[in-house]
Amino acid sequence: MSDFDAIDSLLDAVGPQAELPPCHVRRELRERARLSKAQVARALGVSPSTLSGWESGRDPAGEIRTKYAYLLDGLNAKLATETATETESATETETESATETGAAPAAQQPVTSGTAATATPVPDLGQDGDEDGDEGGDGEDVELLVAPEPCVLCGRPAGQRVAGFAQHLTPADCRPAATGAPAAPPAGQPTGHTSTAPPRTTRPAARAKGSTRATKGSKGPARHAFQEPSGPVDLIREAVQGALDEHRGDVDAATAVLVKRAIPDAMRLLDETRKGARYDVIAHPWIPDILKKQTARGADQIWEARPKWTRHELPPGRHQVTALDINGAYLSALKTHLPLGRLEHSTGPAHDRRRSGVHLITPPEWEHEAVLPNPIGQRDEPGPLWVTEPTLRLLLRLSGPRHQLCAPPQIHESYTSGATENLLEKFRIALKDARDTAIEQGDTVTLEYVKAMYSKFVSTMGESNYNRELYRPDWMHLIRSQAFANLWLKALKAHDEGLAVVRAMGTDELHVIGDWRRVFAEGRAVTEVKVKDTYTAGTDAAEHEGEEE
């Protein structure tokens, strides 16, 4: 075979590529269908970061392009069907209302017998929307719809479909819908009473170039049936209101439903808060064996340094002990250094503060057990162990010149990646704002819903059957360890301010003796603490009833 024959064979093998809608339409279709990037990426067999690239301007190629085009076409058909159904229901309601008052609805027009049941092609418009078909038009037919459908660009009724998407052809027609009743269809076009679902095609047709001008001239897409909320907090508010409406104001039933769906809702909120973010979330990276469970019911090799400490000897005399509850411990811990990419192995004692992960260390001796808990937690066996970034940073901080409470830990090896402390910051702030508003308004439904969202989000991002969208056991350990480190630092603050620390447990329980209000602010905000219990302890004091061992 000659070189030219080989080239001809190669060219013959290259068939026409599936056409894709503009990148902003791709993202809009996914969001209107309330699908996360992780869900779509998993269905297509790619990473969420790759999908982000496709929604930002890059195009796939080959077989994956065909699959992606087929998915987008299916979403467009499904959303258009549901929108048409909703429009028809709204029109019928308007008709019934007008009938009761004896007036005919203004938008109702008779359907002529000459109207076909299928879309009819009309002449192609040029690039500038002129009917003379000047150079620049791509030659594709524009379909005239039997029943108006919401324009994918502005949400108002459109009588044409281009590239499989209902839209206006001129900037003058493509504008945000005015408040109030929807506009009537143009004269001579049928109304929503004869609405039919658009046919499902095997792939989207090529878009008309005139639609590009309409996109640039519009002020932004206004959602119709699937209206996009104005912000992450609105997702929470709408979910709560929807649950209350569904259960006719039954607070207990609405709360139960919201808590049950807290995990997928948290993932949707995460997607919303990641829009326009600098870094993409890698949902299913390669994970080293130390982060995998050794048995089905066992644990991995990471030590989280969970506090479980009680002071053995109190100062002489009887004392009133206050058990303080640390508010939103896991919520605050979402602000921690999280690795972005694949964890890379390294050996040696060096620690790079620009990276984060897990580290095999030999912890230092702790000589302050009488008055402060060991920052490494209660550990039975000596020797090296794998700890997380927050635990290592806490030990390095305590060994520094400011505190000098211990020797530096010995680092043997690490699995780390480039990191940022702000990866989940918008997600955290959205939950915090919703929590603060719920407390201020006495909204127990929203408060329990938000608590379930951040607590279950953290607890199910490891090897869990309840969250398949995110598999980051490294993040789970880091966030939990950050909560434990935050509690330990509060114990240190209490000790430095002259309070006697009596107990530190888990993420949110700190028992102290003394005037704690001069050290900690009292309240329900995440920066405040509240009283959980008070009891008497010390010489000749009765043992506190119900005290944890």
C-alpha positions in Angstrom: 0.0 0.0 0.0 1.4 3.4 -1.0 1.6 6.3 1.4 -1.3 8.0 -0.3 -3.4 4.8 0.0 -2.7 4.8 3.7 -3.8 8.4 4.0 -7.0 7.8 2.0 -7.8 4.8 4.2 -7.3 6.9 7.3 -9.5 9.7 5.9 -12.3 7.1 5.1 -12.2 5.9 8.7 -12.9 9.4 9.9 -16.7 9.9 10.0 -18.7 12.9 10.8 -18.5 13.9 14.5 -21.7 14.2 16.6 -22.7 17.9 16.9 -22.7 19.4 20.4 -24.6 22.4 21.7 -22.7 25.4 23.0 -20.8 24.9 26.2 -23.1 27.1 28.3 -26.1 25.0 27.1 -24.3 21.8 28.1 -23.9 23.0 31.6 -27.4 24.5 31.7 -29.0 21.2 30.7 -27.2 19.3 33.4 -28.1 21.8 36.1 -31.7 22.0 35.1 -31.9 18.2 35.3 -30.3 18.5 38.8 -27.5 16.2 38.0 -24.1 16.6 39.6 -20.8 16.6 37.6 -19.9 13.3 39.4 -23.1 11.6 38.2 -22.7 12.6 34.6 -18.9 11.9 34.6 -19.5 8.4 36.0 -22.1 7.6 33.3 -19.7 8.7 30.6 -16.7 7.0 32.1 -14.6 10.2 32.6 -13.5 12.3 35.5 -15.6 15.3 36.8 -12.6 17.6 35.9 -12.9 16.4 32.3 -16.6 17.2 32.3 -15.8 20.6 33.7 -13.6 21.2 30.7 -16.3 20.3 28.3 -18.7 22.7 30.0 -16.1 25.5 29.8 -15.3 25.3 26.1 -13.3 22.2 25.3 -14.9 19.5 23.1 -14.5 15.7 23.4 -13.7 13.6 20.4 -14.4 10.1 19.0 -16.9 7.7 20.7 -17.1 9.7 23.9 -18.2 12.7 21.9 -21.1 10.7 20.5 -22.1 9.5 23.9 -22.0 13.0 25.4 -24.1 14.3 22.5 -26.6 11.5 23.0 -26.9 12.4 26.7 -27.4 16.1 26.1 -30.0 15.4 23.4 -31.8 13.1 25.8 -31.7 15.7 28.6 -33.1 18.3 26.2 -35.9 16.1 25.1 -36.9 15.1 28.7 -36.7 18.7 30.0 -38.7 20.0 27.1 -41.4 17.4 27.7 -41.8 18.2 31.3 -41.8 22.0 30.5 -44.5 21.5 27.9 -46.6 19.5 30.4 -46.2 22.2 33.0 -47.1 24.9 30.4 -50.2 23.0 29.4 -51.3 22.6 33.0 -50.9 26.3 33.6 -52.8 27.2 30.4 -55.7 24.9 31.4 -55.8 26.5 34.8 -56.0 29.9 33.2 -58.8 28.7 30.9 -60.8 27.3 33.8 -60.4 30.5 35.7 -61.5 32.6 32.7 -64.5 30.3 32.1 -65.7 30.9 35.7 -65.7 34.6 35.1 -67.3 34.3 31.7 -64.3 35.7 29.8 -62.1 33.8 27.2 -58.4 33.6 27.9 -56.5 36.1 25.9 -53.7 33.7 24.8 -56.2 31.0 23.5 -56.2 30.8 19.7 -58.0 28.1 17.6 -55.8 25.5 15.9 -56.5 25.5 12.2 -57.1 22.3 10.4 -54.1 22.9 8.2 -51.7 22.7 11.1 -49.4 19.7 10.7 -48.7 17.3 13.6 -45.0 17.5 12.9 -42.5 20.4 12.7 -42.2 22.1 9.3 -38.9 23.4 8.0 -38.6 27.1 7.2 -35.9 28.8 5.2 -32.5 29.0 6.9 -31.5 32.4 8.4 -28.1 33.8 7.8 -25.6 34.7 10.5 -27.2 38.1 11.1 -30.7 36.7 11.1 -31.7 37.9 7.6 -33.9 35.8 5.5 -31.8 36.1 2.4 -29.4 33.5 3.6 -26.2 35.4 3.3 -22.8 33.8 3.6 -22.1 32.4 7.0 -25.3 30.3 7.4 -24.6 26.7 8.0 -27.4 25.5 5.8 -29.4 23.7 8.6 -33.2 23.9 8.6 -35.0 25.7 11.4 -38.0 23.7 12.6 -41.4 25.4 13.2 -42.9 24.0 16.3 -46.6 23.0 16.6 -46.7 24.1 20.2 -44.4 26.9 21.6 -41.7 25.6 23.9 -39.6 27.6 26.4 -36.5 29.1 24.8 -33.3 27.6 26.2 -31.7 31.1 26.3 -34.4 33.3 27.8 -37.3 30.9 29.0 -40.0 32.7 27.0 -42.2 30.7 24.5 -40.4 30.2 21.2 -42.0 28.9 17.9 -38.8 27.4 16.4 -36.3 24.7 17.3 -32.7 25.0 16.2 -30.1 22.2 16.6 -32.8 20.4 18.6 -33.2 23.3 21.1 -36.2 25.6 21.2 -35.0 29.2 20.9 -35.6 32.6 19.4 -33.7 33.5 16.2 -33.3 37.2 16.8 -32.0 39.2 19.8 -35.1 41.3 19.8 -37.3 38.3 20.6 -34.8 36.6 22.9 -35.1 38.5 26.2 -35.9 37.7 29.8 -39.6 37.0 30.4 -41.5 39.9 32.1 -43.1 39.3 35.4 -46.7 38.2 35.4 -48.5 35.9 32.9 -46.5 34.4 30.1 -46.6 36.1 26.7 -49.1 34.8 24.1 -47.6 33.0 21.1 -47.3 34.9 17.9 -50.4 35.2 15.7 -50.9 32.1 13.5 -49.1 29.8 15.9 -50.9 27.2 18.0 -51.2 27.5 21.8 -50.0 25.2 24.6 -53.3 23.3 24.4 -51.9 21.1 21.6 -48.5 20.7 23.1 -46.6 17.6 22.1 -43.2 16.3 23.2 -40.3 16.9 20.9 -39.1 13.8 19.1 -36.0 12.1 20.6 -33.2 12.1 18.0 -30.1 10.1 18.0 -27.9 13.1 18.3 -28.3 16.9 18.3 -28.3 18.6 14.9 -25.9 21.4 14.1 -26.8 24.7 15.6 -27.7 27.7 13.5 -25.1 30.4 13.7 -27.8 33.0 14.3 -28.3 31.4 17.7 -24.8 32.6 18.7 -25.9 36.2 18.2 -29.0 35.6 20.3 -26.9 34.2 23.1 -24.5 37.2 23.1 -27.4 39.6 22.9 -29.4 38.2 25.8 -28.9 39.1 29.4 -28.5 35.6 30.5 -30.8 32.5 30.6 -34.0 32.8 32.7 -35.1 29.3 33.8 -38.7 28.3 33.1 -39.8 25.0 34.6 -36.4 24.2 36.1 -35.6 27.7 37.5 -32.1 27.9 38.9 -31.9 29.3 42.5 -30.0 32.5 43.0 -27.5 30.9 45.3 -26.4 27.9 47.4 -28.5 28.9 50.4 -31.6 29.0 48.3 -31.1 25.3 47.5 -31.5 24.6 51.2 -34.4 27.0 51.6 -36.3 25.5 48.6 -35.7 21.9 49.8 -37.1 22.7 53.2 -40.1 24.6 51.9 -40.8 21.8 49.4 -40.7 19.1 52.1 -43.0 21.2 54.3 -45.5 21.7 51.4 -45.4 18.0 50.5 -46.2 17.0 54.1 -48.7 19.9 54.7 -46.6 21.6 57.4 -45.9 18.4 59.4 -42.5 19.4 60.9 -41.5 15.9 62.0 -42.4 14.3 58.7 -40.6 17.0 56.7 -37.5 16.7 58.9 -37.4 13.0 58.5 -37.5 13.2 54.7 -34.8 15.9 54.6 -32.5 14.1 56.8 -32.9 10.9 54.7 -31.9 12.7 51.6 -29.1 14.8 53.2 -26.3 13.1 51.4 -27.4 13.6 47.8 -28.5 17.1 48.7 -25.1 17.9 50.2 -23.4 16.7 47.0 -25.7 18.9 44.9 -24.9 21.9 47.2 -21.2 21.1 46.8 -21.6 21.2 43.0 -23.3 24.6 43.3 -20.6 26.1 45.5 -17.9 24.8 43.2 -19.1 26.8 40.2 -16.3 29.0 38.9 -13.9 27.6 41.5 -10.2 27.6 40.8 -9.7 23.9 41.5 -11.7 20.9 40.3 -12.8 18.3 42.8 -11.4 14.9 42.0 -14.1 12.6 43.3 -12.4 9.1 42.8 -8.6 9.4 42.8 -6.1 6.6 43.3 -5.8 5.8 47.0 -2.8 4.1 48.7 -3.5 0.8 50.6 -3.0 2.5 54.0 -6.3 4.4 53.4 -8.2 1.3 52.5 -10.0 -0.9 55.0 -8.1 -4.0 55.9 -11.3 -6.1 56.3 -14.9 -5.5 55.4 -15.8 -4.4 58.9 -12.4 -3.2 59.9 -10.5 0.1 59.6 -7.7 1.5 57.6 -4.3 2.4 59.1 -4.9 6.1 59.7 -4.9 7.4 63.3 -7.2 10.4 63.8 -6.0 11.4 67.3 -9.5 11.5 68.8 -9.4 13.0 72.3 -10.7 10.8 75.2 -9.1 12.3 78.3 -10.1 12.9 81.9 -7.9 14.6 84.4 -6.9 12.2 87.2 -6.3 14.7 90.0 -8.2 17.9 90.5 -7.0 20.9 92.5 -7.8 20.6 96.3 -11.3 21.4 97.4 -14.8 21.2 95.8 -15.3 22.7 92.4 -18.2 23.4 90.0 -17.3 21.9 86.7 -19.0 23.2 83.5 -19.3 20.9 80.5 -19.1 23.0 77.4 -20.5 22.0 74.0 -18.5 23.2 71.0 -21.0 24.2 68.3 -20.7 22.9 64.7 -17.4 21.1 65.2 -17.4 19.2 61.9 -18.8 22.3 60.1 -15.8 24.4 61.3 -13.4 21.5 60.4 -14.4 21.8 56.8 -11.8 24.6 56.7 -8.6 22.5 56.6 -5.8 21.8 54.1 -7.2 19.2 51.7 -5.0 17.5 49.0 -6.2 18.3 45.4 -4.5 15.7 43.2 -3.3 12.2 43.5 -1.4 11.4 46.7 2.3 11.0 45.9 4.7 9.0 48.1 7.8 10.5 49.6 10.4 9.6 52.3 12.4 11.7 54.7 11.8 14.1 57.6 10.9 17.2 55.4 7.4 18.7 55.7 6.1 21.0 53.0 3.3 23.3 54.2 2.0 23.7 50.7 1.1 20.1 50.6 -1.3 17.9 52.6 -2.0 14.2 53.2 -1.0 11.5 55.7 2.3 10.9 57.3 4.0 8.0 59.1 5.6 9.5 62.2 7.0 8.6 65.6 5.2 11.0 68.0 7.1 12.8 70.7 6.8 12.1 74.4 4.1 14.0 76.2 4.9 15.2 79.7 1.8 17.2 80.5 -0.8 14.4 80.8 -1.7 15.7 84.3 -3.2 19.0 83.1 -3.6 18.6 79.3 -4.6 15.7 77.0 -2.0 14.2 74.7 -2.5 15.8 71.3 -2.0 12.4 69.7 -5.0 11.0 71.6 -5.1 7.9 73.9 -2.9 5.4 72.2 -2.1 2.0 73.8 0.9 0.9 71.6 4.1 2.9 71.2 6.0 3.3 67.9 5.3 4.9 64.5 1.8 5.4 63.2 0.1 7.1 60.3 -1.4 10.5 61.2 -3.2 13.1 59.2 -2.0 16.6 58.2 -4.0 18.4 61.0 -2.4 16.2 63.7 1.1 16.6 62.3 0.7 20.4 62.1 -0.6 20.5 65.6 2.5 18.6 66.9 4.8 20.8 64.9 3.1 23.9 66.3 3.3 22.6 69.9 7.0 21.8 69.4 7.8 25.3 68.1 9.3 28.3 69.9 6.0 29.7 71.0 4.8 26.7 73.1 7.8 24.4 73.4 5.5 21.7 74.9 7.1 18.7 73.2 9.9 17.7 70.8 9.2 17.7 67.0 7.6 14.5 65.6 9.9 12.3 63.5 8.5 12.0 59.9 9.4 8.8 58.1 7.3 8.8 55.0 4.3 10.6 53.5 1.5 10.5 50.9 0.8 14.1 50.0 -0.5 16.3 47.2 -0.7 20.0 46.6 -3.3 21.4 48.9 -5.6 24.4 49.7 -7.4 25.3 52.8 -10.3 26.8 50.9 -11.4 23.9 48.8 -14.7 23.5 50.7 -14.9 27.1 52.0 -18.0 28.2 50.0 -19.7 24.9 50.9 -19.0 25.6 54.6 -20.1 29.2 54.4 -23.4 28.2 52.7 -24.2 25.7 55.4 -23.1 28.1 58.2 -25.3 30.9 56.8 -28.3 28.6 56.6 -27.6 27.3 60.2 -27.3 30.9 61.6 -30.6 31.9 59.9 -32.4 28.8 61.1 -31.3 29.5 64.7 -32.3 33.1 64.5 -35.7 32.2 63.2 -36.3 29.2 65.4 -36.4 27.0 62.3 -35.8 23.5 63.7 -36.4 21.8 60.3 -33.7 23.7 58.5 -31.3 23.3 61.5 -31.6 19.5 61.6 -31.4 19.3 57.8 -28.2 21.3 57.8 -26.6 19.3 60.6 -27.4 16.1 58.7 -25.9 17.5 55.5 -22.4 18.3 56.9 -22.2 15.5 59.4 -23.2 12.8 56.8 -21.1 14.5 54.1 -18.0 13.9 56.2 -18.9 10.5 57.5 -19.8 9.0 54.1 -17.0 10.3 51.8 -14.9 7.2 52.7 -15.8 3.6 51.9 -19.5 4.1 52.2 -22.5 2.5 50.4 -24.5 5.7 51.0 -22.3 8.1 48.9 -21.1 6.8 45.6 -20.4 10.3 44.2 -17.4 11.0 46.3 -14.7 8.6 47.5 -12.1 10.5 49.5 -11.2 8.6 52.7 -8.2 11.0 52.9 -10.5 14.0 53.2 -12.7 12.2 55.7 -9.8 11.5 58.0 -8.4 15.0 57.6 -11.7 16.8 58.4 -12.3 14.6 61.4 -8.8 15.1 62.7 -9.1 18.9 62.2 -12.2 18.8 64.4 -10.2 16.9 67.1 -7.3 19.4 66.7 -9.7 22.3 67.1 -11.0 20.9 70.4 -7.5 20.3 71.6 -6.6 23.9 70.9 -9.6 25.1 72.9 -8.4 23.0 75.8 -5.0 24.7 75.5 -6.6 28.1 75.4 -8.6 27.4 78.5 -5.4 26.1 80.3 -3.4 29.2 79.2 -6.1 31.5 80.5 -6.0 29.9 84.0 -9.0 27.5 83.7 -8.5 23.9 84.9 -9.3 21.5 82.1 -11.1 18.5 83.5 -12.1 16.5 80.4 -11.9 16.6 76.6 -13.9 14.1 74.6 -14.5 13.6 70.9 -15.1 16.7 68.8 -17.3 18.9 71.0 -17.1 18.2 74.7 -14.8 20.2 77.0 -15.1 20.3 80.8 -13.5 23.1 82.7 -13.3 24.7 86.2 -13.3 28.5 86.5 -14.9 31.5 84.9 -15.1 30.2 81.4 -17.1 33.2 80.1 -14.1 35.4 80.1 -12.3 33.0 77.8 -15.1 31.7 75.5 -18.2 33.6 74.0 -21.5 32.0 74.9 -24.1 31.3 72.3 -25.1 29.0 69.4 -22.9 30.3 66.6 -20.0 28.2 65.4 -17.5 30.5 67.0 -19.3 30.2 70.4 -19.9 27.6 73.0 -22.9 26.6 75.1 -23.4 24.9 78.5 -24.1 21.2 78.2 -24.1 20.4 81.9 -22.7 21.5 85.3 -21.7 19.3 88.2 -19.6 19.3 91.4 -16.3 17.5 91.6 -13.3 17.4 93.9 -12.6 16.5 97.5 -15.7 15.0 99.3 -17.8 15.7 96.2 -20.3 13.1 95.1 -19.4 11.4 91.9 -21.2 13.0 89.0 -24.1 10.9 88.1 -24.0 9.5 84.5 -20.4 10.6 84.0 -18.6 8.9 81.1 -15.8 6.5 82.0 
